[in-house]
Amino acid sequence: MARQVITVGFCSSGVPMGCAMGLAPRRSSGSFRRVVNPRALGGQSQSLAGNPGQVHVPVMAEEVVRTLNVGPQGGVFVDGTVGSGGHARIILERSCPSGQLIGIDKDPEALARAKQNLSCFKERVVLQRGNYADLRQILNEAGFLEVKGILLDLGASYEQLTSATRGFSFRGCGPLDMRFDPDDPITAHQIVNFWSENELRDLFRSKAQEPFAGRIARAIVRARPIQTTSQLAELVSRAVPPRSSRIHPATRVFQALRMEVNQELSNIARGLEAATRCLEPGGRLCVITYHSLEDKLVKSMMRDKASLPSPFRVITRKPMTPSAEEVKRNPSARSAKLRVLERNPESDAWIRGH
């Protein structure tokens, strides 16, 4: 597939996702990405005038710009999960007039929204389709070795979770898809309908800590074929005993399927390793997580990176969390945790030697 850059224009005033059938192959490494020309990041001063499209409220936005040291001094920043561009827009506003941003996302629908919402920043922003786990290679091919700040806002976006046609949500009837990237080979439909009972049980236990994983896996195998999200949600609800929790009984199962389809934990590990190789001296990596498996992995990797001898230090001994006021305004932020890793200003020799 030919490489293609998504360029940004000027400010201006649901198709169902098919579920591929067949046996679900085990995922191989590598990903599709679109690479930018570094000349597109000219860093020219741009007006913030215009009427950008609506963007879902970004989580912990003030904490992100503060810990990334975003300011009028500019610099090059990366939003590895740009989504609709909420965090990216604030970073670009606060780094005006010369700050530049590379926005990366696997989801072409998200990039289309970001293109509209960030169009007024013109050459200061370039969007490209890809996997943040391949960040080092993406930047190298684009002509950049190091950047001032990197943001990873993990998990599924609000738009993905609220779109029945993408298959992420049990609140509606949609295809069992759950892919961030529609070009990825594995869908939730394949896992649900072709994995063995033992594989499903282990998946629900390991990626969702589901206490009734065995019972749910057994019910899925007996009920096959399962075609839609509503079928799966109803099946899970019937398979488990009543719970006092207000959380839907299928929440953990849908989380586990989404994480497996998109190889989220593997991408986090690869992405954090790549990000540490892309920070300039004094640069920072900010990661926002939303559940314990993500946070445990990020905490462990940052701690290991900061172990002596090392050019890195953990800025957040304990994760930053949203204020009560933000949670009241934006309930989806309630489980967010922000962790920050910094590359020490005098670390060139160590990085080049490793």
MOLINWO-V455202 format. One record per pair of residues at least 4 apart in sequence whose ideal C-beta (glycine too) atoms are under 7 Angstrom apart, sorted by sequence separation. I is the first residue (numbers start at 1). J is the second residue. If there is no record, write none. Layout:
I;J + I;J
//
This chain:
36;40 + 60;64 + 61;65 + 62;66 + 63;67 + 64;68 + 85;89 + 87;91 + 88;92 + 89;93 + 90;94 + 91;95 + 92;96 + 95;99 + 107;111 + 108;112 + 109;113 + 110;114 + 111;115 + 112;116 + 113;117 + 114;118 + 115;119 + 121;125 + 130;134 + 134;138 + 135;139 + 136;140 + 137;141 + 138;142 + 156;160 + 157;161 + 158;162 + 159;163 + 186;190 + 188;192 + 189;193 + 190;194 + 191;195 + 195;199 + 197;201 + 198;202 + 199;203 + 200;204 + 201;205 + 202;206 + 203;207 + 204;208 + 205;209 + 212;216 + 213;217 + 214;218 + 215;219 + 216;220 + 217;221 + 218;222 + 219;223 + 220;224 + 227;231 + 229;233 + 230;234 + 231;235 + 232;236 + 233;237 + 234;238 + 235;239 + 236;240 + 247;251 + 250;254 + 251;255 + 252;256 + 253;257 + 254;258 + 255;259 + 256;260 + 257;261 + 258;262 + 263;267 + 264;268 + 265;269 + 266;270 + 267;271 + 268;272 + 269;273 + 270;274 + 271;275 + 272;276 + 274;278 + 275;279 + 279;283 + 290;294 + 292;296 + 293;297 + 294;298 + 295;299 + 296;300 + 297;301 + 298;302 + 299;303 + 300;304 + 301;305 + 302;306 + 303;307 + 306;310 + 316;320 + 322;326 + 324;328 + 325;329 + 326;330 + 327;331 + 343;347 + 347;351 + 348;352 + 349;353 + 350;354 + 65;70 + 105;110 + 139;144 + 140;145 + 156;161 + 163;168 + 164;169 + 179;184 + 195;200 + 205;210 + 226;231 + 259;264 + 289;294 + 305;310 + 322;327 + 82;88 + 105;111 + 139;145 + 160;166 + 204;210 + 210;216 + 220;226 + 226;232 + 243;249 + 259;265 + 279;285 + 289;295 + 306;312 + 327;333 + 92;99 + 118;125 + 161;168 + 162;169 + 167;174 + 305;312 + 306;313 + 326;333 + 327;334 + 79;87 + 91;99 + 130;138 + 160;168 + 161;169 + 164;172 + 166;174 + 167;175 + 179;187 + 205;213 + 306;314 + 68;77 + 79;88 + 92;101 + 164;173 + 165;174 + 167;176 + 178;187 + 204;213 + 226;235 + 240;249 + 276;285 + 289;298 + 91;101 + 128;138 + 164;174 + 167;177 + 168;178 + 177;187 + 178;188 + 275;285 + 103;114 + 166;177 + 167;178 + 176;187 + 177;188 + 287;298 + 303;314 + 322;333 + 79;91 + 115;127 + 156;168 + 176;188 + 177;189 + 201;213 + 204;216 + 223;235 + 237;249 + 302;314 + 88;101 + 114;127 + 176;189 + 201;214 + 204;217 + 236;249 + 237;250 + 77;91 + 175;189 + 236;250 + 322;336 + 88;103 + 220;235 + 321;336 + 111;127 + 176;192 + 201;217 + 219;235 + 321;337 + 200;217 + 233;250 + 236;253 + 85;103 + 111;129 + 232;250 + 319;337 + 320;338 + 319;338 + 75;95 + 132;152 + 197;217 + 200;220 + 216;236 + 219;239 + 319;339 + 70;91 + 74;95 + 82;103 + 108;129 + 167;188 + 197;218 + 77;99 + 79;101 + 82;104 + 83;105 + 103;125 + 316;338 + 64;87 + 71;94 + 72;95 + 82;105 + 101;124 + 106;129 + 216;239 + 316;339 + 70;94 + 71;95 + 72;96 + 74;98 + 75;99 + 76;100 + 77;101 + 78;102 + 79;103 + 80;104 + 81;105 + 100;124 + 101;125 + 102;126 + 103;127 + 104;128 + 105;129 + 106;130 + 197;221 + 215;239 + 216;240 + 295;319 + 316;340 + 65;90 + 70;95 + 74;99 + 99;124 + 106;131 + 215;240 + 315;340 + 61;87 + 65;91 + 78;104 + 84;110 + 88;114 + 92;118 + 102;128 + 104;130 + 268;294 + 272;298 + 315;341 + 83;110 + 212;239 + 314;341 + 315;342 + 6;34 + 56;84 + 58;86 + 82;110 + 85;113 + 89;117 + 104;132 + 192;220 + 212;240 + 265;293 + 269;297 + 5;34 + 55;84 + 57;86 + 58;87 + 61;90 + 65;94 + 84;113 + 85;114 + 89;118 + 92;121 + 268;297 + 272;301 + 276;305 + 312;341 + 313;342 + 4;34 + 55;85 + 56;86 + 84;114 + 88;118 + 268;298 + 312;342 + 1;32 + 3;34 + 5;36 + 43;74 + 55;86 + 83;114 + 193;224 + 284;315 + 312;343 + 313;344 + 3;35 + 5;37 + 58;90 + 82;114 + 85;117 + 92;124 + 193;225 + 265;297 + 269;301 + 311;343 + 312;344 + 84;117 + 85;118 + 92;125 + 193;226 + 311;344 + 55;89 + 104;138 + 192;226 + 5;40 + 41;76 + 306;341 + 276;312 + 305;341 + 311;347 + 88;125 + 216;253 + 302;339 + 11;49 + 13;51 + 11;50 + 302;341 + 311;350 + 11;51 + 192;232 + 299;339 + 311;351 + 11;52 + 298;339 + 210;252 + 295;337 + 209;252 + 210;253 + 208;252 + 291;335 + 48;93 + 82;127 + 208;253 + 290;335 + 210;256 + 290;336 + 110;157 + 208;255 + 204;252 + 208;256 + 288;336 + 289;337 + 110;159 + 204;253 + 207;256 + 176;226 + 288;338 + 45;96 + 81;132 + 176;227 + 45;97 + 80;132 + 176;228 + 204;256 + 207;259 + 286;338 + 287;339 + 45;98 + 107;160 + 175;228 + 176;229 + 203;256 + 207;260 + 174;228 + 286;340 + 43;98 + 80;135 + 173;228 + 174;229 + 285;340 + 173;229 + 176;232 + 284;340 + 285;341 + 43;100 + 78;135 + 172;229 + 173;230 + 203;260 + 284;341 + 172;230 + 284;342 + 41;100 + 170;229 + 53;113 + 169;229 + 283;343 + 282;343 + 55;117 + 167;229 + 281;343 + 53;116 + 170;233 + 281;344 + 282;345 + 53;117 + 87;151 + 279;343 + 281;345 + 52;117 + 281;346 + 36;102 + 87;153 + 191;257 + 281;347 + 281;348 + 52;120 + 76;144 + 78;147 + 188;257 + 191;260 + 50;120 + 77;147 + 80;150 + 191;261 + 49;120 + 76;147 + 77;148 + 80;151 + 81;152 + 48;120 + 76;148 + 77;149 + 78;150 + 79;151 + 80;152 + 81;153 + 47;120 + 75;148 + 81;154 + 107;180 + 188;261 + 46;120 + 75;149 + 83;157 + 106;180 + 107;181 + 108;182 + 187;261 + 46;121 + 84;159 + 106;181 + 186;261 + 46;122 + 46;124 + 170;248 + 44;123 + 70;149 + 178;257 + 44;124 + 69;149 + 170;250 + 178;258 + 42;123 + 43;124 + 68;149 + 41;123 + 179;261 + 180;262 + 40;123 + 68;151 + 178;261 + 179;262 + 170;254 + 41;126 + 40;126 + 207;293 + 64;151 + 36;126 + 168;258 + 36;128 + 35;128 + 34;128 + 59;153 + 33;128 + 34;129 + 33;129 + 34;130 + 33;130 + 33;131 + 31;130 + 31;131 + 33;134 + 56;157 + 56;158 + 156;258 + 31;134 + 35;138 + 56;159 + 38;142 + 6;111 + 33;138 + 38;143 + 35;141 + 36;142 + 38;144 + 8;115 + 35;142 + 11;119 + 6;115 + 10;119 + 11;120 + 8;118 + 9;119 + 10;120 + 8;119 + 8;121 + 8;122 + 154;268 + 8;125 + 8;127 + 152;271 + 5;126 + 6;127 + 6;128 + 5;128 + 6;129 + 150;275 + 150;278 + 150;279 + 147;278 + 146;278 + 147;279 + 148;280 + 146;279 + 147;280 + 154;287 + 133;267 + 146;280 + 149;283 + 154;288 + 132;267 + 148;283 + 149;284 + 150;285 + 151;286 + 152;287 + 153;288 + 154;289 + 155;290 + 131;267 + 135;271 + 147;283 + 154;290 + 133;270 + 146;283 + 133;271 + 136;274 + 132;271 + 135;274 + 139;278 + 135;275 + 154;294 + 133;274 + 136;277 + 136;278 + 135;278 + 17;165 + 14;163 + 16;165 + 17;166 + 32;181 + 15;165 + 17;167 + 14;165 + 32;183 + 19;175 + 18;175 + 19;176 + 17;175 + 19;177 + 16;175 + 27;186 + 17;177 + 25;185 + 25;186 + 24;186 + 17;182 + 24;190 + 20;187 + 24;191 + 19;187 + 22;190 + 19;189 + 20;190 + 24;194 + 23;194 + 24;195 + 158;332 + 80;271 + 69;284 + 68;284 + 67;284 + 68;286 + 67;286 + 64;286 + 60;288 + 59;288 + 27;263 + 67;315 + 63;320 + 60;320 + 60;322 + 59;322 + 59;330 + 57;330 + 60;333 + 67;340 + 59;333 + 63;338 + 60;336 + 59;336 + 60;338
//
